[in-house]
Amino acid sequence: MSPIRQSLGVAVGQLDPTQFSEYEELASATAGFAAAAVVVYLVGRLLIVPGVTRLVSARNRNNPTLKSATETYAHAFVIVVAAVAGVVGAGYPSVLTDTALVVAALTLVVGVAGQEVIGALISGLFLVADPDFNVGDWISWPGGEGVIEAVDFRVTRVRTVNNETISVPNTELTTNALTRPYGRERYRITERVDVAYDDDTELALRELVETAREDDRVLDEPEPTARILEFAGSSVGLQAEFWVALPMDVNLVDVRSQYRRRVKRRFDGEGLTLGPASGREVSGRLGVDLVGGRGGE
């Protein structure tokens, strides 16, 4: 027998039939996992998630945040259930009953996620449960302001005045004070001006109010107001307040700019001094040296 035939015979003889059965088992387990996971996911995504979302929305019509949050959390739950069904479909149900393995897996998940992610998740649950924190609300916090679009696991999406969507960590919203100086569909604009002490303060207050009323975007209710804010060193601080509807549909930057331009024109016409120069009191002695023909005295 030639060496080539001998080598082929040895190679063929070395093939272990059990290897094929191992491949078949792996392929069968993979197919079982994929089939079970896909079926459960599709049923949950197309039937369970919409059903639960509609049920929660129907019972909580005044809290639109729950609709977005319920859809997010229900979707995540369906993914977890689909993964479990895939493990069972693959023929490894004993994995789910192994306490030590389950504890090790949970420990790994917690270790990988870290404190920040878990803290953000818990903060998100608190935000969803807060009846005063809803999708569509205008909020202000130390990092910015805008309208809440959605509350997710880790972040809250907020749309700003410049029509930009930013993702704010949930922990930042739960650990900082949130300001809501306006209703859900209204926004209060405040403007401060300083006038001289010699000016007619009552006239300045009336002009601030009348200037706000000239803009059709300013609401009649609540009506614009103006008041004395403080007595500064060289001026009287005044503050005007007026409201606009649907702040995200109104160009607030333009509203402020146009208001300031009209105030400037009105005050100039009435002889009112905007932002008077600050006076400084000087004490001490002042000496003058005369140079020239008169310096001999």
DRENMI-568552 format. One record per residue (C-alpha): x, y, z; residue in one letter. Coordinates in pm, whole numbers. Example, Ala and Ser with C-alpha at 12.3 -4.5 7.8 and 13.67 -1.06 7.14 Angstrom:
// DRENMI-568552
<vogu c1="1230" c2="-450" c3="780" res="A"/>
<vogu c1="1367" c2="-106" c3="714" res="S"/>
// end
This chain:
// DRENMI-568552
<vogu c1="0" c2="0" c3="0" res="M"/>
<vogu c1="133" c2="340" c3="-92" res="S"/>
<vogu c1="218" c2="595" c3="179" res="P"/>
<vogu c1="-57" c2="822" c3="49" res="I"/>
<vogu c1="-323" c2="555" c3="91" res="R"/>
<vogu c1="-190" c2="473" c3="435" res="Q"/>
<vogu c1="-210" c2="839" c3="548" res="S"/>
<vogu c1="-562" c2="873" c3="409" res="L"/>
<vogu c1="-668" c2="556" c3="581" res="G"/>
<vogu c1="-530" c2="676" c3="913" res="V"/>
<vogu c1="-696" c2="1017" c3="874" res="A"/>
<vogu c1="-1029" c2="861" c3="795" res="V"/>
<vogu c1="-993" c2="616" c3="1075" res="G"/>
<vogu c1="-919" c2="891" c3="1324" res="Q"/>
<vogu c1="-1257" c2="1064" c3="1266" res="L"/>
<vogu c1="-1470" c2="1029" c3="1579" res="D"/>
<vogu c1="-1841" c2="981" c3="1504" res="P"/>
<vogu c1="-1927" c2="1143" c3="1838" res="T"/>
<vogu c1="-1800" c2="1477" c3="1703" res="Q"/>
<vogu c1="-2086" c2="1487" c3="1457" res="F"/>
<vogu c1="-2338" c2="1423" c3="1733" res="S"/>
<vogu c1="-2189" c2="1711" c3="1936" res="E"/>
<vogu c1="-2231" c2="1946" c3="1641" res="Y"/>
<vogu c1="-2586" c2="1824" c3="1594" res="E"/>
<vogu c1="-2663" c2="1890" c3="1962" res="E"/>
<vogu c1="-2514" c2="2239" c3="1940" res="L"/>
<vogu c1="-2711" c2="2318" c3="1626" res="A"/>
<vogu c1="-3028" c2="2182" c3="1784" res="S"/>
<vogu c1="-2975" c2="2386" c3="2101" res="A"/>
<vogu c1="-2909" c2="2702" c3="1897" res="T"/>
<vogu c1="-3219" c2="2648" c3="1686" res="A"/>
<vogu c1="-3428" c2="2578" c3="1997" res="G"/>
<vogu c1="-3301" c2="2895" c3="2168" res="F"/>
<vogu c1="-3364" c2="3112" c3="1862" res="A"/>
<vogu c1="-3711" c2="2969" c3="1796" res="A"/>
<vogu c1="-3834" c2="2997" c3="2154" res="A"/>
<vogu c1="-3682" c2="3343" c3="2209" res="A"/>
<vogu c1="-3817" c2="3485" c3="1881" res="V"/>
<vogu c1="-4170" c2="3348" c3="1935" res="V"/>
<vogu c1="-4192" c2="3478" c3="2293" res="V"/>
<vogu c1="-4044" c2="3815" c3="2196" res="Y"/>
<vogu c1="-4284" c2="3866" c3="1904" res="L"/>
<vogu c1="-4586" c2="3770" c3="2114" res="V"/>
<vogu c1="-4476" c2="4001" c3="2395" res="G"/>
<vogu c1="-4378" c2="4290" c3="2167" res="R"/>
<vogu c1="-4689" c2="4279" c3="1950" res="L"/>
<vogu c1="-4951" c2="4181" c3="2208" res="L"/>
<vogu c1="-4841" c2="4216" c3="2570" res="I"/>
<vogu c1="-4653" c2="4548" c3="2553" res="V"/>
<vogu c1="-4929" c2="4737" c3="2365" res="P"/>
<vogu c1="-5197" c2="4581" c3="2586" res="G"/>
<vogu c1="-5027" c2="4671" c3="2912" res="V"/>
<vogu c1="-4949" c2="5022" c3="2782" res="T"/>
<vogu c1="-5312" c2="5083" c3="2683" res="R"/>
<vogu c1="-5435" c2="4952" c3="3017" res="L"/>
<vogu c1="-5203" c2="5179" c3="3218" res="V"/>
<vogu c1="-5281" c2="5480" c3="2997" res="S"/>
<vogu c1="-5656" c2="5427" c3="3032" res="A"/>
<vogu c1="-5633" c2="5425" c3="3410" res="R"/>
<vogu c1="-5387" c2="5714" c3="3432" res="N"/>
<vogu c1="-5498" c2="5966" c3="3171" res="R"/>
<vogu c1="-5355" c2="6258" c3="3370" res="N"/>
<vogu c1="-5008" c2="6104" c3="3390" res="N"/>
<vogu c1="-4868" c2="6064" c3="3037" res="P"/>
<vogu c1="-4526" c2="5976" c3="3177" res="T"/>
<vogu c1="-4656" c2="5633" c3="3275" res="L"/>
<vogu c1="-4733" c2="5550" c3="2912" res="K"/>
<vogu c1="-4376" c2="5605" c3="2799" res="S"/>
<vogu c1="-4224" c2="5440" c3="3106" res="A"/>
<vogu c1="-4461" c2="5141" c3="3095" res="T"/>
<vogu c1="-4376" c2="5076" c3="2733" res="E"/>
<vogu c1="-4003" c2="5091" c3="2809" res="T"/>
<vogu c1="-4014" c2="4867" c3="3115" res="Y"/>
<vogu c1="-4258" c2="4621" c3="2959" res="A"/>
<vogu c1="-4034" c2="4590" c3="2655" res="H"/>
<vogu c1="-3735" c2="4516" c3="2879" res="A"/>
<vogu c1="-3939" c2="4256" c3="3068" res="F"/>
<vogu c1="-4034" c2="4085" c3="2742" res="V"/>
<vogu c1="-3668" c2="4066" c3="2643" res="I"/>
<vogu c1="-3580" c2="3899" c3="2974" res="V"/>
<vogu c1="-3866" c2="3650" c3="2941" res="V"/>
<vogu c1="-3765" c2="3577" c3="2581" res="A"/>
<vogu c1="-3410" c2="3504" c3="2694" res="A"/>
<vogu c1="-3538" c2="3267" c3="2965" res="V"/>
<vogu c1="-3764" c2="3094" c3="2711" res="A"/>
<vogu c1="-3467" c2="3059" c3="2481" res="G"/>
<vogu c1="-3266" c2="2885" c3="2752" res="V"/>
<vogu c1="-3553" c2="2645" c3="2813" res="V"/>
<vogu c1="-3601" c2="2591" c3="2440" res="G"/>
<vogu c1="-3233" c2="2511" c3="2404" res="A"/>
<vogu c1="-3279" c2="2224" c3="2651" res="G"/>
<vogu c1="-3103" c2="2373" c3="2952" res="Y"/>
<vogu c1="-3381" c2="2444" c3="3204" res="P"/>
<vogu c1="-3158" c2="2322" c3="3486" res="S"/>
<vogu c1="-2948" c2="2635" c3="3444" res="V"/>
<vogu c1="-3235" c2="2845" c3="3579" res="L"/>
<vogu c1="-3272" c2="2627" c3="3891" res="T"/>
<vogu c1="-2903" c2="2633" c3="3981" res="D"/>
<vogu c1="-2902" c2="2880" c3="4272" res="T"/>
<vogu c1="-2528" c2="2928" c3="4273" res="A"/>
<vogu c1="-2523" c2="3003" c3="3899" res="L"/>
<vogu c1="-2812" c2="3247" c3="3926" res="V"/>
<vogu c1="-2647" c2="3431" c3="4215" res="V"/>
<vogu c1="-2319" c2="3446" c3="4024" res="A"/>
<vogu c1="-2497" c2="3587" c3="3718" res="A"/>
<vogu c1="-2675" c2="3853" c3="3925" res="L"/>
<vogu c1="-2349" c2="3945" c3="4093" res="T"/>
<vogu c1="-2184" c2="3982" c3="3753" res="L"/>
<vogu c1="-2467" c2="4201" c3="3625" res="V"/>
<vogu c1="-2453" c2="4426" c3="3931" res="V"/>
<vogu c1="-2076" c2="4450" c3="3910" res="G"/>
<vogu c1="-2079" c2="4538" c3="3541" res="V"/>
<vogu c1="-2366" c2="4784" c3="3570" res="A"/>
<vogu c1="-2208" c2="4968" c3="3858" res="G"/>
<vogu c1="-2359" c2="5198" c3="4113" res="Q"/>
<vogu c1="-2432" c2="5480" c3="3872" res="E"/>
<vogu c1="-2646" c2="5274" c3="3635" res="V"/>
<vogu c1="-2841" c2="5111" c3="3916" res="I"/>
<vogu c1="-2883" c2="5449" c3="4085" res="G"/>
<vogu c1="-3012" c2="5597" c3="3760" res="A"/>
<vogu c1="-3260" c2="5311" c3="3723" res="L"/>
<vogu c1="-3394" c2="5359" c3="4074" res="I"/>
<vogu c1="-3411" c2="5735" c3="4016" res="S"/>
<vogu c1="-3609" c2="5671" c3="3698" res="G"/>
<vogu c1="-3862" c2="5465" c3="3893" res="L"/>
<vogu c1="-3903" c2="5749" c3="4144" res="F"/>
<vogu c1="-3950" c2="6001" c3="3862" res="L"/>
<vogu c1="-4216" c2="5786" c3="3700" res="V"/>
<vogu c1="-4400" c2="5755" c3="4032" res="A"/>
<vogu c1="-4389" c2="6132" c3="4090" res="D"/>
<vogu c1="-4732" c2="6275" c3="3993" res="P"/>
<vogu c1="-4576" c2="6619" c3="3935" res="D"/>
<vogu c1="-4320" c2="6488" c3="3687" res="F"/>
<vogu c1="-4487" c2="6415" c3="3353" res="N"/>
<vogu c1="-4408" c2="6402" c3="2984" res="V"/>
<vogu c1="-4491" c2="6743" c3="2840" res="G"/>
<vogu c1="-4398" c2="6936" c3="3156" res="D"/>
<vogu c1="-4151" c2="7222" c3="3135" res="W"/>
<vogu c1="-3882" c2="7181" c3="3401" res="I"/>
<vogu c1="-3578" c2="7379" c3="3504" res="S"/>
<vogu c1="-3280" c2="7239" c3="3695" res="W"/>
<vogu c1="-2924" c2="7367" c3="3760" res="P"/>
<vogu c1="-2808" c2="7221" c3="3427" res="G"/>
<vogu c1="-3074" c2="7366" c3="3198" res="G"/>
<vogu c1="-3445" c2="7374" c3="3118" res="E"/>
<vogu c1="-3688" c2="7232" c3="2867" res="G"/>
<vogu c1="-3986" c2="7003" c3="2807" res="V"/>
<vogu c1="-3980" c2="6639" c3="2918" res="I"/>
<vogu c1="-4006" c2="6407" c3="2618" res="E"/>
<vogu c1="-3950" c2="6064" c3="2776" res="A"/>
<vogu c1="-3824" c2="5895" c3="3093" res="V"/>
<vogu c1="-3602" c2="5594" c3="3020" res="D"/>
<vogu c1="-3405" c2="5352" c3="3237" res="F"/>
<vogu c1="-3100" c2="5571" c3="3285" res="R"/>
<vogu c1="-3180" c2="5913" c3="3142" res="V"/>
<vogu c1="-3464" c2="6157" c3="3085" res="T"/>
<vogu c1="-3487" c2="6315" c3="2740" res="R"/>
<vogu c1="-3558" c2="6690" c3="2750" res="V"/>
<vogu c1="-3624" c2="6922" c3="2454" res="R"/>
<vogu c1="-3472" c2="7266" c3="2505" res="T"/>
<vogu c1="-3578" c2="7610" c3="2385" res="V"/>
<vogu c1="-3340" c2="7575" c3="2089" res="N"/>
<vogu c1="-3526" c2="7257" c3="1983" res="N"/>
<vogu c1="-3236" c2="7037" c3="2092" res="E"/>
<vogu c1="-3294" c2="6705" c3="2268" res="T"/>
<vogu c1="-3058" c2="6638" c3="2556" res="I"/>
<vogu c1="-3027" c2="6326" c3="2773" res="S"/>
<vogu c1="-3015" c2="6413" c3="3141" res="V"/>
<vogu c1="-2914" c2="6140" c3="3391" res="P"/>
<vogu c1="-3205" c2="6056" c3="3617" res="N"/>
<vogu c1="-2983" c2="6095" c3="3922" res="T"/>
<vogu c1="-2923" c2="6460" c3="3831" res="E"/>
<vogu c1="-3295" c2="6530" c3="3835" res="L"/>
<vogu c1="-3360" c2="6349" c3="4163" res="T"/>
<vogu c1="-3065" c2="6495" c3="4353" res="T"/>
<vogu c1="-3116" c2="6858" c3="4241" res="N"/>
<vogu c1="-3405" c2="7095" c3="4291" res="A"/>
<vogu c1="-3649" c2="7120" c3="4000" res="L"/>
<vogu c1="-3808" c2="7458" c3="3940" res="T"/>
<vogu c1="-4159" c2="7490" c3="3796" res="R"/>
<vogu c1="-4250" c2="7861" c3="3810" res="P"/>
<vogu c1="-4529" c2="7812" c3="3555" res="Y"/>
<vogu c1="-4816" c2="7582" c3="3463" res="G"/>
<vogu c1="-4780" c2="7285" c3="3232" res="R"/>
<vogu c1="-4881" c2="7482" c3="2923" res="E"/>
<vogu c1="-4755" c2="7826" c3="3027" res="R"/>
<vogu c1="-4419" c2="7988" c3="3080" res="Y"/>
<vogu c1="-4344" c2="8289" c3="3297" res="R"/>
<vogu c1="-4089" c2="8538" c3="3168" res="I"/>
<vogu c1="-3920" c2="8772" c3="3415" res="T"/>
<vogu c1="-3720" c2="9077" c3="3316" res="E"/>
<vogu c1="-3528" c2="9307" c3="3551" res="R"/>
<vogu c1="-3444" c2="9670" c3="3477" res="V"/>
<vogu c1="-3274" c2="9937" c3="3689" res="D"/>
<vogu c1="-3378" c2="10302" c3="3689" res="V"/>
<vogu c1="-3229" c2="10608" c3="3858" res="A"/>
<vogu c1="-3357" c2="10726" c3="4195" res="Y"/>
<vogu c1="-3455" c2="11059" c3="4039" res="D"/>
<vogu c1="-3685" c2="10890" c3="3786" res="D"/>
<vogu c1="-4059" c2="10841" c3="3829" res="D"/>
<vogu c1="-4073" c2="10483" c3="3957" res="T"/>
<vogu c1="-4451" c2="10451" c3="3924" res="E"/>
<vogu c1="-4429" c2="10560" c3="3561" res="L"/>
<vogu c1="-4156" c2="10305" c3="3497" res="A"/>
<vogu c1="-4369" c2="10027" c3="3647" res="L"/>
<vogu c1="-4667" c2="10120" c3="3427" res="R"/>
<vogu c1="-4446" c2="10131" c3="3117" res="E"/>
<vogu c1="-4312" c2="9783" c3="3189" res="L"/>
<vogu c1="-4665" c2="9643" c3="3209" res="V"/>
<vogu c1="-4794" c2="9827" c3="2901" res="E"/>
<vogu c1="-4490" c2="9718" c3="2701" res="T"/>
<vogu c1="-4566" c2="9353" c3="2777" res="A"/>
<vogu c1="-4929" c2="9395" c3="2667" res="R"/>
<vogu c1="-4820" c2="9513" c3="2323" res="E"/>
<vogu c1="-4708" c2="9160" c3="2231" res="D"/>
<vogu c1="-4987" c2="8932" c3="2109" res="D"/>
<vogu c1="-4792" c2="8630" c3="2238" res="R"/>
<vogu c1="-4828" c2="8752" c3="2597" res="V"/>
<vogu c1="-5131" c2="8613" c3="2783" res="L"/>
<vogu c1="-5398" c2="8837" c3="2933" res="D"/>
<vogu c1="-5449" c2="8585" c3="3217" res="E"/>
<vogu c1="-5245" c2="8590" c3="3430" res="P"/>
<vogu c1="-5199" c2="8957" c3="3345" res="E"/>
<vogu c1="-4852" c2="9116" c3="3323" res="P"/>
<vogu c1="-4723" c2="9268" c3="3645" res="T"/>
<vogu c1="-4430" c2="9481" c3="3758" res="A"/>
<vogu c1="-4294" c2="9553" c3="4103" res="R"/>
<vogu c1="-4001" c2="9708" c3="4285" res="I"/>
<vogu c1="-3744" c2="9440" c3="4347" res="L"/>
<vogu c1="-3481" c2="9622" c3="4553" res="E"/>
<vogu c1="-3310" c2="9952" c3="4632" res="F"/>
<vogu c1="-2957" c2="9922" c3="4502" res="A"/>
<vogu c1="-2671" c2="10159" c3="4568" res="G"/>
<vogu c1="-2738" c2="10394" c3="4278" res="S"/>
<vogu c1="-3060" c2="10262" c3="4123" res="S"/>
<vogu c1="-3400" c2="10113" c3="4191" res="V"/>
<vogu c1="-3436" c2="9752" c3="4074" res="G"/>
<vogu c1="-3765" c2="9675" c3="3898" res="L"/>
<vogu c1="-3895" c2="9341" c3="3773" res="Q"/>
<vogu c1="-4160" c2="9271" c3="3511" res="A"/>
<vogu c1="-4340" c2="8937" c3="3486" res="E"/>
<vogu c1="-4561" c2="8812" c3="3205" res="F"/>
<vogu c1="-4673" c2="8474" c3="3069" res="W"/>
<vogu c1="-4676" c2="8306" c3="2730" res="V"/>
<vogu c1="-4865" c2="7993" c3="2624" res="A"/>
<vogu c1="-4707" c2="7675" c3="2485" res="L"/>
<vogu c1="-4346" c2="7776" c3="2548" res="P"/>
<vogu c1="-4201" c2="7519" c3="2307" res="M"/>
<vogu c1="-4411" c2="7661" c3="2021" res="D"/>
<vogu c1="-4306" c2="8020" c3="2093" res="V"/>
<vogu c1="-3965" c2="8167" c3="2023" res="N"/>
<vogu c1="-3886" c2="8275" c3="2378" res="L"/>
<vogu c1="-3558" c2="8431" c3="2273" res="V"/>
<vogu c1="-3743" c2="8660" c3="2032" res="D"/>
<vogu c1="-4011" c2="8741" c3="2293" res="V"/>
<vogu c1="-3744" c2="8856" c3="2537" res="R"/>
<vogu c1="-3551" c2="9049" c3="2274" res="S"/>
<vogu c1="-3856" c2="9232" c3="2138" res="Q"/>
<vogu c1="-3971" c2="9318" c3="2488" res="Y"/>
<vogu c1="-3634" c2="9471" c3="2577" res="R"/>
<vogu c1="-3628" c2="9675" c3="2255" res="R"/>
<vogu c1="-3974" c2="9818" c3="2324" res="R"/>
<vogu c1="-3882" c2="9897" c3="2685" res="V"/>
<vogu c1="-3573" c2="10084" c3="2566" res="K"/>
<vogu c1="-3778" c2="10293" c3="2321" res="R"/>
<vogu c1="-4051" c2="10368" c3="2575" res="R"/>
<vogu c1="-3808" c2="10465" c3="2849" res="F"/>
<vogu c1="-3615" c2="10690" c3="2610" res="D"/>
<vogu c1="-3940" c2="10858" c3="2511" res="G"/>
<vogu c1="-4042" c2="10914" c3="2874" res="E"/>
<vogu c1="-3699" c2="11033" c3="2983" res="G"/>
<vogu c1="-3643" c2="10735" c3="3214" res="L"/>
<vogu c1="-3284" c2="10629" c3="3275" res="T"/>
<vogu c1="-3211" c2="10262" c3="3213" res="L"/>
<vogu c1="-2918" c2="10117" c3="3405" res="G"/>
<vogu c1="-2782" c2="10441" c3="3556" res="P"/>
<vogu c1="-2412" c2="10459" c3="3618" res="A"/>
<vogu c1="-2315" c2="10355" c3="3967" res="S"/>
<vogu c1="-2193" c2="10638" c3="4187" res="G"/>
<vogu c1="-1887" c2="10598" c3="4406" res="R"/>
<vogu c1="-1826" c2="10786" c3="4729" res="E"/>
<vogu c1="-1467" c2="10903" c3="4761" res="V"/>
<vogu c1="-1316" c2="11016" c3="5091" res="S"/>
<vogu c1="-975" c2="11154" c3="5184" res="G"/>
<vogu c1="-758" c2="11454" c3="5098" res="R"/>
<vogu c1="-682" c2="11580" c3="4751" res="L"/>
<vogu c1="-371" c2="11784" c3="4677" res="G"/>
<vogu c1="-310" c2="11994" c3="4364" res="V"/>
<vogu c1="31" c2="12110" c3="4242" res="D"/>
<vogu c1="22" c2="12421" c3="4018" res="L"/>
<vogu c1="290" c2="12433" c3="3751" res="V"/>
<vogu c1="363" c2="12753" c3="3559" res="G"/>
<vogu c1="346" c2="13123" c3="3619" res="G"/>
<vogu c1="107" c2="13096" c3="3908" res="R"/>
<vogu c1="302" c2="12842" c3="4104" res="G"/>
<vogu c1="486" c2="13091" c3="4317" res="G"/>
<vogu c1="208" c2="13148" c3="4562" res="E"/>
// end
